[in-house]
Amino acid sequence: MRILGIDYGDRRTGVAISDPFGWTAQGLEAVIGDMEKTIERISDIASSYQVESIIVGYPLNMNGTVGFRAEKTEIFINKLSQKTKLSVIKWDERLTSVYAGNTLKEVGVKASKNKAKVDILSAVILLQSYLDNSLRKK
């Protein structure tokens, strides 16, 4: 029961995967490219790991409203769902990039010079929050 976690961005998209039991999230890679290239790569990853569903960070505004970024992510989600034929779940990602950047800073890694690491860690954080929430409900 593997699940992919996606932190979608215009230039880079962080990708994380769960362990086979759906307990923990691990970073995979940062896909660099436009929406079509990113969807193609994520589809390949989903197929090779036999992914059951995909969690995509949904960037709501801080007040919970849908803005331009969330609308663009909605387009990505729809295209990804069509390509992979998998369930794609929106997951609130507010402040995950900030949290990822602060976490890297704490261990001596400059987020501004390691943007791919920030994106991957953001994907790990959002996927782990989804997994934790799912485990609490069981």
C-alpha positions in Angstrom: 0.0 0.0 0.0 2.5 2.6 -1.1 1.4 6.3 -1.3 3.2 9.1 -3.1 3.5 12.6 -1.6 3.9 15.5 -4.0 4.9 19.1 -3.3 4.1 20.6 -6.7 6.0 23.7 -8.0 6.5 25.5 -11.3 10.2 24.7 -11.5 10.7 21.8 -9.0 8.4 19.2 -7.6 9.3 17.3 -4.4 8.4 13.7 -4.4 8.2 11.4 -1.3 7.0 7.8 -1.0 5.6 5.8 1.9 7.0 2.5 3.1 4.9 -0.6 2.0 2.9 -0.4 5.3 1.9 3.2 4.9 3.6 4.2 8.2 6.6 6.4 7.2 7.5 8.8 4.4 10.9 8.9 2.7 12.1 11.5 0.2 12.7 10.3 -3.4 13.6 13.2 -5.6 12.9 16.7 -6.9 11.5 16.6 -10.5 12.7 19.5 -12.5 10.6 20.6 -15.4 7.2 21.9 -16.6 3.8 20.4 -15.7 3.8 17.8 -18.5 7.3 16.5 -17.8 6.5 16.4 -14.0 3.3 14.4 -14.6 5.2 12.0 -16.9 7.9 11.4 -14.2 5.5 11.0 -11.4 3.5 8.5 -13.5 6.6 6.5 -14.0 7.4 6.6 -10.3 3.9 5.5 -9.4 4.0 2.6 -11.8 7.4 1.4 -10.6 6.5 1.5 -6.9 3.0 0.2 -7.6 1.5 3.2 -5.8 -2.1 3.0 -4.6 -2.8 6.7 -4.3 -1.1 10.1 -4.5 -1.3 13.0 -2.0 -0.7 16.4 -3.5 0.0 19.4 -1.3 -2.9 21.9 -1.8 -1.6 25.4 -1.2 -4.5 27.3 0.4 -4.0 30.9 1.5 -3.3 31.4 5.2 -7.0 32.3 5.7 -8.1 29.0 4.0 -9.2 30.5 0.7 -8.3 29.2 -2.7 -5.9 31.5 -4.5 -4.0 31.5 -7.8 -1.4 28.8 -6.6 -4.2 26.4 -5.5 -6.0 26.9 -8.8 -2.8 26.0 -10.7 -2.4 23.0 -8.5 -5.9 21.9 -9.2 -5.1 21.8 -12.9 -2.0 19.7 -12.1 -4.1 17.3 -9.9 -6.7 16.8 -12.6 -4.0 16.1 -15.3 -2.1 13.8 -12.9 -5.3 11.8 -12.1 -6.1 11.4 -15.7 -2.6 10.2 -16.6 -2.1 7.8 -13.6 -5.7 6.6 -13.2 -5.0 6.8 -9.4 -6.8 8.5 -6.6 -5.2 11.9 -6.1 -6.0 13.5 -2.7 -5.5 17.2 -1.9 -3.7 17.8 1.4 -3.3 21.1 3.1 0.3 22.1 2.7 0.3 25.5 4.4 3.7 26.3 5.9 5.3 23.0 4.9 8.1 24.8 2.9 8.7 27.1 5.8 8.9 24.1 8.2 11.2 22.3 5.8 13.5 25.3 5.4 13.7 25.8 9.1 14.4 22.1 9.7 17.3 22.2 7.2 18.6 25.4 8.8 18.7 23.6 12.2 21.1 21.0 10.8 23.3 23.5 9.0 21.9 23.3 5.5 21.2 26.6 3.7 17.7 26.3 2.3 18.4 29.1 -0.3 21.2 27.1 -1.8 19.4 23.7 -1.5 15.9 24.3 -3.0 15.6 20.8 -4.2 16.1 19.5 -0.7 13.5 21.9 0.6 11.0 20.6 -2.0 11.7 16.9 -1.2 11.5 17.5 2.6 8.2 19.4 2.0 6.9 16.4 0.2 8.0 14.2 3.1 6.3 16.4 5.7 3.0 16.6 3.9 3.0 12.8 3.2 3.9 12.0 6.8 1.1 14.3 8.1 -1.3 12.5 5.9 -0.1 9.0 7.0 -0.2 10.1 10.7 -3.7 11.4 10.2 -4.8 8.1 8.5 -3.2 6.0 11.3 -5.0 8.0 14.0 -8.4 7.2 12.3 -7.8 3.4 12.3 
